[in-house]
Amino acid sequence: MNDLLILGAGGYGRTVAETAQELGIFGRIAFLDDNAEGKDVLDKCASYEVYQKDFLFAYPAFGANDVRAEWIEKLRGAGFIVPVLVHPRAYVSPSAKLGCGVVVLAQAAVGTNTVLEPGVIVNMGAIADHDCVLGECVHLAPGAVVKAGNHIAAQRKIESGTVIERGAEL
């Protein structure tokens, strides 16, 4: 029963699904979404508890950091495992610590002793250098760079192309 239920079938949801497929560890991957339709969209998001018996894993694929944080708690409270998903073409240091619901996408890098708290997104080509702490549900957009030793507060978004210089506290 290594099946994955993804809440949100939009662009980020489909990206999460492709990353999960690349990992090759999930059997079935399906969606809940309030607005999308399709053969792999089972129901509305509010119906998540009904699917707990069929899906061991669930991931809230919402780009809004506060919404993702709320849904991580709901899913965990309902008994789902909120997985860590690291694309096979990303680099994560063996000394990095990743909380539940972290997603590291293709060509992204997470450095030595870096901590990614629950729900962090390290998007394509983004870098979290060594000794950083990214708070709960931070989003590093594609190509964002957080240099060494920085602490990024919960639910912040670092936009594409932004470079956070060493020693910044955000």
N, C-alpha and C positions, 0 to 999 in steps of 0.2 A: 504494500500500500504506500508506495513512494510517489503519491500523486500530489500535484501542486495546483492550488486554487489561487488565481490572481484576481484581486479586486481592482477593476479598472482595465478596460480593453482599448484605451487610447494609445497614443504613441509610446508613452513610457511603459505601459502594460505590455505592449507587443515587444518592446526592447527587452524587458525582463523575461518574457517568454522565450525569446530567441537565446538569451544568455543561459537560461535554464536548460533549453534543448542542447546547447553546445556542451554543457556539463555532462549530459548523458546519464544522469542519476535519477531522473524523474520518469515515471511511467506515463501517466496522463497529465496534461496541462490544460486547464480550462479556466474560464473567466466568469466573474460576476460584474455586471455593469448596468447602471441605471439608464443609459442612453444608447448603447450599442446593441446590435443584433448580429447573429451569425451562429453557425453550427456549434462553435466552441464557447458561446456565451450562454450560460445555463439559466441565469436569473438576475434579479436586482441585487445590489450590494447588501441591502437590509436582510436578505435571506441567508446570510453567511452561516448562521448556526445550524441550519438544516443540513448543510454539506459537511459538517464536522465528522460524521461517521464514514464518509466516503473519501475524504482528503485529510491526510496527516499534516501536510504543509499548506500554509496560506501566506500570501504576500500582498500588502496594500500598495499598489502601484499608482500612487497619487503624487504628482509633482509638488503640490502645496505641502510644505513641510509640517504645518500644524495639523493638517488632515491626516497625513501619513502617521504622525505621532499618536494621534487619537486612535486610529485603526490598529496600530501595532498592539496597543493595550487591549482593545476589544478582542482581537484575534487570539492573543495569548490567554486572555481571560476565558475564552470559549474552549480552550484546550488545543488550539492549533500550534504547531511549531512554525515560527517565522524564521525562514532560513537565511543564511548568509550566502550570497551568490557572487562568485568571483569568476569573471570571464576567463577562459583558458589563455587568452592573449593579453591578460593584464599581469602586472607584477605586484605581489604583496610580499613584503619582507617576512621571513619566518618569525621575527620578534614582534611584529605588529599584532595588536589585539583588536579583534573585530566583534562588535556586539551583534545581537540578533537583528535581522532585517537589513544588514548592510549590503549594498550592491556596489561592486567595483566593475566597471565596464571595460570593454576592449581598449587596449593601448594606454590605460591608466596605470599609475604607479603609486604605491603606498610604501613609505620608507621605514627604516629601522626604528623600533620602539615607538612607532606612531599608534595612537589609540583612536579608533573610530567607534563612537558610541552608537547605540541602537538607531537604526533607520537612516544612517548616513548614505548618501549617494555620491560616489566618485565617478563622475560621468566620463565619457570617452576622451582620452588624451589628457585628463586632469592629473595633477600631481599633488600629493600630500607628502612633503619631504620628511626627513627623520625628526623624531622627538616632537611631533605635533599631537595635539588633542583636538579632534573635531567633535563638538557636542552633539547631543541627540538630534537626529533628523536634519543635520547640515547637508546642503547640496553644493558640491563643487561642479559647476557647469562645465561643458566641454572646453578643454584647454585651460582651465583655471589652474593657478599654481599657488600653493601655500608653502612658503619657504620654512626652513628648519625652526623648530622650537616654538611655533605659534600655537595659540589656543583660540579656537573659533567657537563662540558661544552657540548654544542650542538654537536650531531652526534658522540659522543664517543661510543666505544663498550668496555664494561667491560667483559672480557672473563670468561668462566666457572671456578669455583673454586677460582677466584680472590677475595681477601678481601681488600677493600679500608678502611684503618684505619681512625679513627676519625680525623678530621681537615685537611684532604688532599684537595687540590684544583686541580681538573683535568679538 
